[in-house]
Amino acid sequence: MRIVYLTDVNVDLHSGVLNKLNMQVEAWKNEGHEVHFISIESTPTILNNSLLKNVESLFICKSILGKFFFKSGGKYNFVNKILNRKRIQSYINALNPDIIYVREMIAFPFVKSFFKKIKGFKIMESNTVLKDEIKQYGKISQYVYRIYNHEMYSEMDGFVTVTDEISGEFNRFNKPCRTISNGIKFPSDNLQKERIATNDVPKIIFVGSPNQPWHGVDKFIQMASFNLKCEFHLVGPVLEDMSILPPNVIQHGYLDKTALSSLYSSIDIGVGSLALFRNKMREACPLKVREYLMNGLPIIIGYLDKDLTDCDFVLAIENEELGVEKNREKIEQFINRYYKRRVKYDDVRELISVEVKEKERMEFFSTFIP
């Protein structure tokens, strides 16, 4: 198949989304498919070094006019889409693709005619309930979403979502929809990393992003205050108010891939999002949690993960405000049970590997092609 990937994710800035894009593209290429990529910049940068790999061609849409008026954020992205839409149409139609794979985005004026004039079957990937998440954006983004996103959805030939909960949002369009949760790339050498140290106390890690309240950093801190005999490592967000931090919390800030991998080898338990209720969601499948498992860490999460519902190395607590408090004893027992233990590759590879997930995606794509 010849696939064009269309997204408004910057490809010259490190991000978890970019990591997912690279894993997907690599898996498609390994299956013999031809992949072309279009990035409509969401943030103006002076960088020109693409971090995207393995594509036949890459078209990065920048807007000099938009960059002049808007330094960052949704306004620049909005202008960028409008000014580049005809160039994108020409680029795609010249390739004559089988599939245009669109990562869900906030739409824009003329979006309906934009997609009507593009060759190929149009399939959209949705990773969140955008109608709820959009409430955390600016008023302009919310207005544009209400006016134009329905037009964009109606022009899609199919949808792929990461949870059944998100799939339900697209039922009204009566189009084929497939739930395919996130996958992660396992090392090719198939060798499980060994712990580099024997811990005197259990070590627990949380890897998150700043300004994402549904991650539940505050709940992780609460968990630490309930388990003072353990060591809690916070990676990503940095809390400036040290007075709210228990003495057993260590803040690392942002860590690159090498540093984080090194830290994982000395950790016992990984913790995923603990406040998804703040985003009005109950299901998730975040990559960071799959990274924990790939590194052998049992996990504590506060939501439903369809891939991991029957795994004894997963503790899923209630997705509610008092979830950590109500499960204080269960959390302590889980930590003690899995202290100094590792999850084996064979226990999780078929559940969460990117190869398995992308084969499912290609099978779905093939149903559109005569």
NUVOPA-69388 format. One record per residue (C-alpha): chain; x negated, y negated, z. Coordinates in pm, whole numbers, plus 50000, padded with zeros to 5 digits. Last residue first. Example, Ala and Ser with C-alpha at 12.3 -4.5 7.8 and 13.67 -1.06 7.14 Angstrom:
BEGIN
+--------+-------+-------+-------+
| chaine |    c1 |    c2 |    c3 |
+--------+-------+-------+-------+
|      A | 48633 | 50106 | 50714 |
|      A | 48770 | 50450 | 50780 |
+--------+-------+-------+-------+
This chain:
BEGIN
+--------+-------+-------+-------+
| chaine |    c1 |    c2 |    c3 |
+--------+-------+-------+-------+
|      A | 51070 | 50333 | 49621 |
|      A | 50892 | 50138 | 49900 |
|      A | 51096 | 50040 | 50205 |
|      A | 51061 | 50374 | 50388 |
|      A | 50683 | 50350 | 50346 |
|      A | 50663 | 50058 | 50587 |
|      A | 50813 | 50272 | 50865 |
|      A | 50558 | 50549 | 50806 |
|      A | 50286 | 50284 | 50809 |
|      A | 50406 | 50162 | 51150 |
|      A | 50412 | 50513 | 51296 |
|      A | 50058 | 50569 | 51168 |
|      A | 49971 | 50237 | 51333 |
|      A | 50087 | 50356 | 51675 |
|      A | 49897 | 50686 | 51669 |
|      A | 49574 | 50522 | 51553 |
|      A | 49615 | 50242 | 51808 |
|      A | 49597 | 50492 | 52093 |
|      A | 49863 | 50459 | 52365 |
|      A | 50042 | 50789 | 52433 |
|      A | 49831 | 51033 | 52233 |
|      A | 49515 | 50899 | 52402 |
|      A | 49657 | 50890 | 52756 |
|      A | 49592 | 51217 | 52940 |
|      A | 49314 | 51330 | 52705 |
|      A | 49121 | 51012 | 52781 |
|      A | 49107 | 51098 | 53152 |
|      A | 49240 | 50872 | 53428 |
|      A | 48976 | 50831 | 53697 |
|      A | 48965 | 50882 | 54074 |
|      A | 48757 | 50693 | 54333 |
|      A | 49070 | 50556 | 54511 |
|      A | 49369 | 50711 | 54336 |
|      A | 49558 | 50840 | 54641 |
|      A | 49460 | 50550 | 54869 |
|      A | 49574 | 50293 | 54614 |
|      A | 49902 | 50477 | 54557 |
|      A | 49970 | 50500 | 54933 |
|      A | 49909 | 50126 | 54977 |
|      A | 50135 | 50043 | 54686 |
|      A | 50409 | 50268 | 54817 |
|      A | 50390 | 50101 | 55161 |
|      A | 50416 | 49747 | 55023 |
|      A | 50695 | 49838 | 54784 |
|      A | 50955 | 49591 | 54914 |
|      A | 50699 | 49309 | 54936 |
|      A | 50561 | 49370 | 54589 |
|      A | 50905 | 49377 | 54426 |
|      A | 51056 | 49090 | 54625 |
|      A | 51104 | 48859 | 54323 |
|      A | 51215 | 49138 | 54094 |
|      A | 51084 | 49395 | 53848 |
|      A | 51086 | 49688 | 54090 |
|      A | 50761 | 49884 | 54115 |
|      A | 50604 | 50105 | 53850 |
|      A | 50315 | 50312 | 53987 |
|      A | 50129 | 50482 | 53700 |
|      A | 49880 | 50769 | 53747 |
|      A | 50174 | 51011 | 53785 |
|      A | 50279 | 50949 | 53426 |
|      A | 50646 | 51003 | 53333 |
|      A | 50745 | 50650 | 53226 |
|      A | 50418 | 50560 | 53054 |
|      A | 50503 | 50508 | 52688 |
|      A | 50834 | 50331 | 52758 |
|      A | 50670 | 50076 | 52986 |
|      A | 50929 | 49948 | 53234 |
|      A | 50825 | 49656 | 53454 |
|      A | 50623 | 49561 | 53764 |
|      A | 50299 | 49749 | 53703 |
|      A | 50038 | 49933 | 53912 |
|      A | 49775 | 50123 | 53714 |
|      A | 49531 | 50414 | 53725 |
|      A | 49201 | 50305 | 53570 |
|      A | 49010 | 50522 | 53323 |
|      A | 48871 | 50252 | 53097 |
|      A | 49130 | 50337 | 52830 |
|      A | 49389 | 50308 | 53107 |
|      A | 49282 | 49955 | 53199 |
|      A | 49269 | 49859 | 52830 |
|      A | 49623 | 49986 | 52791 |
|      A | 49719 | 49753 | 53077 |
|      A | 49545 | 49461 | 52903 |
|      A | 49727 | 49544 | 52581 |
|      A | 50066 | 49470 | 52729 |
|      A | 50357 | 49717 | 52684 |
|      A | 50666 | 49542 | 52822 |
|      A | 51024 | 49602 | 52935 |
|      A | 51243 | 49419 | 53191 |
|      A | 51257 | 49069 | 53046 |
|      A | 51410 | 48743 | 53171 |
|      A | 51072 | 48569 | 53146 |
|      A | 51062 | 48519 | 53521 |
|      A | 51172 | 48883 | 53553 |
|      A | 50830 | 48973 | 53409 |
|      A | 50684 | 48893 | 53751 |
|      A | 50433 | 49168 | 53833 |
|      A | 50235 | 49189 | 53511 |
|      A | 49967 | 49461 | 53518 |
|      A | 49737 | 49577 | 53797 |
|      A | 49433 | 49802 | 53746 |
|      A | 49301 | 50040 | 54016 |
|      A | 48956 | 50179 | 54107 |
|      A | 48706 | 49927 | 53971 |
|      A | 48329 | 49969 | 53931 |
|      A | 48329 | 50060 | 53562 |
|      A | 48585 | 49789 | 53493 |
|      A | 48332 | 49519 | 53589 |
|      A | 48090 | 49628 | 53318 |
|      A | 48368 | 49626 | 53060 |
|      A | 48466 | 49277 | 53171 |
|      A | 48110 | 49149 | 53131 |
|      A | 48077 | 49298 | 52784 |
|      A | 48415 | 49176 | 52661 |
|      A | 48370 | 48821 | 52783 |
|      A | 48486 | 48717 | 53128 |
|      A | 48711 | 48418 | 53203 |
|      A | 48742 | 48324 | 53571 |
|      A | 48581 | 48566 | 53817 |
|      A | 48782 | 48506 | 54134 |
|      A | 48721 | 48746 | 54425 |
|      A | 49010 | 48810 | 54663 |
|      A | 48940 | 48981 | 55002 |
|      A | 48936 | 48656 | 55203 |
|      A | 49303 | 48587 | 55120 |
|      A | 49347 | 48299 | 54876 |
|      A | 49605 | 48030 | 54957 |
|      A | 49348 | 47791 | 55107 |
|      A | 49132 | 47818 | 54796 |
|      A | 49366 | 47590 | 54603 |
|      A | 49189 | 47589 | 54267 |
|      A | 49331 | 47920 | 54151 |
|      A | 49145 | 48047 | 53845 |
|      A | 49333 | 48245 | 53582 |
|      A | 49124 | 48490 | 53378 |
|      A | 48997 | 48770 | 53602 |
|      A | 49114 | 48820 | 53963 |
|      A | 48933 | 49096 | 54157 |
|      A | 49091 | 49236 | 54475 |
|      A | 48883 | 49421 | 54738 |
|      A | 49075 | 49649 | 54975 |
|      A | 49093 | 49652 | 55356 |
|      A | 49309 | 49338 | 55344 |
|      A | 49594 | 49523 | 55175 |
|      A | 49907 | 49310 | 55235 |
|      A | 49723 | 48984 | 55158 |
|      A | 49590 | 49140 | 54836 |
|      A | 49943 | 49228 | 54723 |
|      A | 50047 | 48868 | 54788 |
|      A | 49759 | 48751 | 54570 |
|      A | 49879 | 48987 | 54296 |
|      A | 50230 | 48847 | 54341 |
|      A | 50096 | 48493 | 54298 |
|      A | 49925 | 48605 | 53978 |
|      A | 50267 | 48716 | 53854 |
|      A | 50204 | 48760 | 53482 |
|      A | 50548 | 48603 | 53428 |
|      A | 50403 | 48264 | 53528 |
|      A | 50168 | 48252 | 53226 |
|      A | 49977 | 47926 | 53274 |
|      A | 49631 | 48084 | 53270 |
|      A | 49585 | 48433 | 53125 |
|      A | 49560 | 48766 | 53303 |
|      A | 49330 | 49044 | 53415 |
|      A | 49412 | 49188 | 53760 |
|      A | 49167 | 49423 | 53929 |
|      A | 49171 | 49646 | 54238 |
|      A | 48867 | 49776 | 54427 |
|      A | 48909 | 50041 | 54698 |
|      A | 48648 | 50016 | 54977 |
|      A | 48296 | 50155 | 55009 |
|      A | 48284 | 50186 | 54634 |
|      A | 48056 | 50435 | 54465 |
|      A | 47881 | 50258 | 54180 |
|      A | 47833 | 50286 | 53804 |
|      A | 48153 | 50483 | 53747 |
|      A | 48115 | 50695 | 53435 |
|      A | 48254 | 50593 | 53101 |
|      A | 48447 | 50866 | 52925 |
|      A | 48276 | 50979 | 52606 |
|      A | 48494 | 51007 | 52295 |
|      A | 48212 | 50867 | 52079 |
|      A | 48470 | 50678 | 51871 |
|      A | 48568 | 50456 | 52162 |
|      A | 48948 | 50427 | 52199 |
|      A | 49134 | 50154 | 52015 |
|      A | 49450 | 50032 | 52183 |
|      A | 49818 | 50064 | 52103 |
|      A | 50114 | 49832 | 52150 |
|      A | 50465 | 49972 | 52136 |
|      A | 50644 | 50065 | 51815 |
|      A | 51022 | 50010 | 51819 |
|      A | 51165 | 50029 | 51467 |
|      A | 51434 | 49811 | 51308 |
|      A | 51616 | 49857 | 50977 |
|      A | 51847 | 49559 | 50910 |
|      A | 52198 | 49496 | 51043 |
|      A | 52117 | 49132 | 51132 |
|      A | 52313 | 49146 | 51458 |
|      A | 52088 | 49422 | 51592 |
|      A | 51788 | 49188 | 51603 |
|      A | 51786 | 49100 | 51975 |
|      A | 51835 | 49466 | 52065 |
|      A | 51490 | 49543 | 51928 |
|      A | 51342 | 49321 | 52200 |
|      A | 51478 | 49549 | 52474 |
|      A | 51369 | 49857 | 52280 |
|      A | 51011 | 49735 | 52315 |
|      A | 50718 | 49644 | 52086 |
|      A | 50934 | 49531 | 51795 |
|      A | 50923 | 49602 | 51422 |
|      A | 51184 | 49440 | 51199 |
|      A | 51321 | 49490 | 50850 |
|      A | 51408 | 49326 | 50520 |
|      A | 51361 | 48975 | 50659 |
|      A | 51550 | 48683 | 50506 |
|      A | 51809 | 48669 | 50787 |
|      A | 51532 | 48635 | 51045 |
|      A | 51403 | 48319 | 50878 |
|      A | 51744 | 48155 | 50864 |
|      A | 51804 | 48244 | 51231 |
|      A | 51475 | 48077 | 51314 |
|      A | 51566 | 47743 | 51157 |
|      A | 51795 | 47529 | 51373 |
|      A | 51761 | 47681 | 51720 |
|      A | 51384 | 47731 | 51683 |
|      A | 51334 | 47375 | 51558 |
|      A | 51519 | 47237 | 51862 |
|      A | 51321 | 47448 | 52109 |
|      A | 50993 | 47349 | 51944 |
|      A | 51091 | 46981 | 51964 |
|      A | 51192 | 47013 | 52330 |
|      A | 50853 | 47151 | 52432 |
|      A | 50798 | 47517 | 52515 |
|      A | 50900 | 47712 | 52828 |
|      A | 51253 | 47757 | 52694 |
|      A | 51100 | 47923 | 52388 |
|      A | 51034 | 48235 | 52599 |
|      A | 51406 | 48307 | 52621 |
|      A | 51491 | 48283 | 52250 |
|      A | 51153 | 48444 | 52177 |
|      A | 51234 | 48776 | 52337 |
|      A | 50877 | 48898 | 52295 |
|      A | 50640 | 49086 | 52066 |
|      A | 50833 | 49064 | 51739 |
|      A | 50689 | 49201 | 51415 |
|      A | 50865 | 49094 | 51096 |
|      A | 50898 | 49290 | 50775 |
|      A | 50932 | 49128 | 50431 |
|      A | 50940 | 49358 | 50130 |
|      A | 50748 | 49218 | 49833 |
|      A | 50747 | 48900 | 49627 |
|      A | 50800 | 48561 | 49792 |
|      A | 51059 | 48313 | 49657 |
|      A | 51330 | 48411 | 49907 |
|      A | 51082 | 48369 | 50194 |
|      A | 51020 | 47999 | 50127 |
|      A | 51383 | 47938 | 50032 |
|      A | 51490 | 48039 | 50383 |
|      A | 51200 | 47860 | 50554 |
|      A | 51283 | 47525 | 50389 |
|      A | 51240 | 47349 | 50725 |
|      A | 51030 | 47542 | 50981 |
|      A | 51026 | 47865 | 51182 |
|      A | 50874 | 47935 | 51523 |
|      A | 50671 | 48251 | 51482 |
|      A | 50714 | 48627 | 51464 |
|      A | 50415 | 48804 | 51308 |
|      A | 50507 | 48855 | 50945 |
|      A | 50409 | 49164 | 50746 |
|      A | 50455 | 49106 | 50374 |
|      A | 50472 | 49451 | 50217 |
|      A | 50425 | 49581 | 49862 |
|      A | 50208 | 49289 | 49760 |
|      A | 50200 | 49100 | 49427 |
|      A | 49865 | 48933 | 49506 |
|      A | 49947 | 48626 | 49294 |
|      A | 50285 | 48613 | 49469 |
|      A | 50119 | 48586 | 49809 |
|      A | 49882 | 48303 | 49718 |
|      A | 50150 | 48110 | 49530 |
|      A | 50392 | 48131 | 49823 |
|      A | 50119 | 48028 | 50068 |
|      A | 50034 | 47723 | 49859 |
|      A | 50404 | 47634 | 49851 |
|      A | 50435 | 47659 | 50232 |
|      A | 50119 | 47463 | 50314 |
|      A | 50262 | 47121 | 50402 |
|      A | 50563 | 47257 | 50594 |
|      A | 50367 | 47517 | 50788 |
|      A | 50090 | 47273 | 50885 |
|      A | 50342 | 47014 | 51001 |
|      A | 50494 | 47264 | 51248 |
|      A | 50152 | 47387 | 51362 |
|      A | 50038 | 47030 | 51432 |
|      A | 50357 | 46956 | 51624 |
|      A | 50333 | 47281 | 51821 |
|      A | 50002 | 47218 | 51989 |
|      A | 49691 | 47016 | 51920 |
|      A | 49542 | 46688 | 51803 |
|      A | 49841 | 46570 | 51602 |
|      A | 49825 | 46276 | 51360 |
|      A | 49493 | 46333 | 51185 |
|      A | 49513 | 46711 | 51218 |
|      A | 49854 | 46707 | 51052 |
|      A | 49719 | 46512 | 50758 |
|      A | 49413 | 46735 | 50725 |
|      A | 49631 | 47045 | 50746 |
|      A | 49462 | 47384 | 50764 |
|      A | 49587 | 47710 | 50618 |
|      A | 49331 | 47990 | 50643 |
|      A | 49355 | 48236 | 50350 |
|      A | 49161 | 48558 | 50405 |
|      A | 49092 | 48825 | 50144 |
|      A | 49013 | 49196 | 50137 |
|      A | 49039 | 49219 | 50516 |
|      A | 48804 | 49422 | 50742 |
|      A | 48744 | 49170 | 51022 |
|      A | 48900 | 48860 | 51175 |
|      A | 48667 | 48650 | 51388 |
|      A | 48655 | 48383 | 51119 |
|      A | 48371 | 48135 | 51148 |
|      A | 48506 | 47797 | 51035 |
|      A | 48531 | 47613 | 51364 |
|      A | 48632 | 47250 | 51374 |
|      A | 48966 | 47345 | 51525 |
|      A | 49327 | 47235 | 51491 |
|      A | 49559 | 47465 | 51688 |
|      A | 49841 | 47664 | 51530 |
|      A | 49648 | 47732 | 51210 |
|      A | 49853 | 47914 | 50949 |
|      A | 49651 | 48234 | 50909 |
|      A | 49707 | 48442 | 50596 |
|      A | 49555 | 48790 | 50560 |
|      A | 49512 | 49048 | 50285 |
|      A | 49506 | 49422 | 50355 |
|      A | 49467 | 49712 | 50109 |
|      A | 49561 | 50051 | 50257 |
|      A | 49332 | 50355 | 50272 |
|      A | 49426 | 50492 | 50615 |
|      A | 49106 | 50346 | 50762 |
|      A | 49212 | 50008 | 50624 |
|      A | 49540 | 50026 | 50813 |
|      A | 49363 | 50117 | 51138 |
|      A | 49115 | 49831 | 51093 |
|      A | 49396 | 49584 | 51026 |
|      A | 49585 | 49690 | 51337 |
|      A | 49283 | 49674 | 51566 |
|      A | 49184 | 49333 | 51431 |
|      A | 49534 | 49196 | 51479 |
|      A | 49544 | 49327 | 51836 |
|      A | 49214 | 49157 | 51922 |
|      A | 49348 | 48837 | 51765 |
|      A | 49650 | 48856 | 51996 |
|      A | 49426 | 48895 | 52300 |
|      A | 49247 | 48577 | 52201 |
|      A | 48910 | 48453 | 52072 |
|      A | 48940 | 48154 | 51840 |
|      A | 48845 | 48152 | 51470 |
|      A | 49146 | 48355 | 51356 |
|      A | 49408 | 48107 | 51477 |
|      A | 49749 | 48274 | 51506 |
|      A | 50025 | 48139 | 51281 |
|      A | 50074 | 48474 | 51110 |
|      A | 50121 | 48634 | 50769 |
|      A | 49969 | 48978 | 50696 |
|      A | 49980 | 49070 | 50327 |
|      A | 49988 | 49444 | 50260 |
|      A | 49900 | 49640 | 49946 |
|      A | 50000 | 50000 | 50000 |
+--------+-------+-------+-------+
